[in-house]
């Protein structure tokens, strides 16, 4: 009796890596990381100065004191009170919204339109194919009917 050899851990790992979706995911992560740097640069270089026109350029400096007077040491740590750094949340939110907008308008929306056009072409091609088949079937039926009629009229003469 021969037993099936169990694949080794290394063989299983190689099979896992060779799947197409793993490679696609790795590429997406690398591109996403690079894209994040671009968006962060846009926020720091364009958005923050625009916000700075109304206040300070650094969104991280926008804070509120929740409890008591907040005392901040020279190194930036809060020694008294409870400070909420809502400016950093605003900056992260702006980065997220810009990233989502760019991904949607430059990647998702064009791809959805492209796929819809491809689907419409495929359906149009299928519709044409069905129309041709139906037309051929009708022509064959007419030929059959003509042959039957011809046989019938020729049979009457004999």
Order of alpha helices (4+ residues) and beta strands (2+ residues): alpha-alpha-alpha-beta-beta-alpha-alpha
